[in-house]
Amino acid sequence: MMTDPIADLLTQVRNASRARLPKVDLPSSNLKVSIVDLWKSTGFIRNYRLFKQNETPVLRVYLKYVGKNKPVIQGIRRISKPSRRVYASYNKLPKVLDGLGVAIVSTSKGMVTDIVAREQKIGGEVICTIW
């Protein structure tokens, strides 16, 4: 049994990026898909795809590289954990590397980036940061 599927997602993507793999397959969930969709819209991954393998939903993430296999994802950090939840109002959301990175925030309006949360003036649980 997995206690923190989001941390598992972050770790597998981080390890695949460091190993310069073109893609990584993960067990799928709606939460993971919404996080990966935000990564795609902000340009940290090339694409993602959902499919079934032996009746199990699988999320395939295609990683993005620049130059001579330099990964776009330099770092990923889990902020809010099952043992310690981290909430922030819109004016206290973290700025990741002065705007070079993105924080993923779970709000009442769904998963959004810290930039969108500040624009809409909504706070929530800070799930992770990526840069």
URPELIN-V256012 format. One record per residue. N is the residue number from 0. RES is the residue in one small letter. NEAR is the number of other ideal C-beta (glycine too) atoms within 8 Angstrom. Layout:
n->[N N]
res->[RES RES]
near->[NEAR NEAR]
This chain:
n->[0 1 2 3 4 5 6 7 8 9 10 11 12 13 14 15 16 17 18 19 20 21 22 23 24 25 26 27 28 29 30 31 32 33 34 35 36 37 38 39 40 41 42 43 44 45 46 47 48 49 50 51 52 53 54 55 56 57 58 59 60 61 62 63 64 65 66 67 68 69 70 71 72 73 74 75 76 77 78 79 80 81 82 83 84 85 86 87 88 89 90 91 92 93 94 95 96 97 98 99 100 101 102 103 104 105 106 107 108 109 110 111 112 113 114 115 116 117 118 119 120 121 122 123 124 125 126 127 128 129 130]
res->[m m t d p i a d l l t q v r n a s r a r l p k v d l p s s n l k v s i v d l w k s t g f i r n y r l f k q n e t p v l r v y l k y v g k n k p v i q g i r r i s k p s r r v y a s y n k l p k v l d g l g v a i v s t s k g m v t d i v a r e q k i g g e v i c t i w]
near->[2 5 4 9 10 12 9 10 12 12 8 10 13 11 8 12 11 7 6 7 8 4 9 10 8 12 9 9 9 5 9 14 12 10 14 13 10 13 10 12 6 9 6 10 13 6 6 12 7 9 7 7 6 4 3 7 9 12 15 12 13 11 16 11 9 5 5 3 6 7 11 11 14 5 8 10 8 11 11 11 9 5 3 5 7 8 8 11 6 11 5 6 14 9 8 12 7 4 6 6 10 13 15 15 16 8 11 4 6 6 12 13 11 15 7 8 16 10 6 9 6 10 11 11 9 16 13 14 13 14 10]
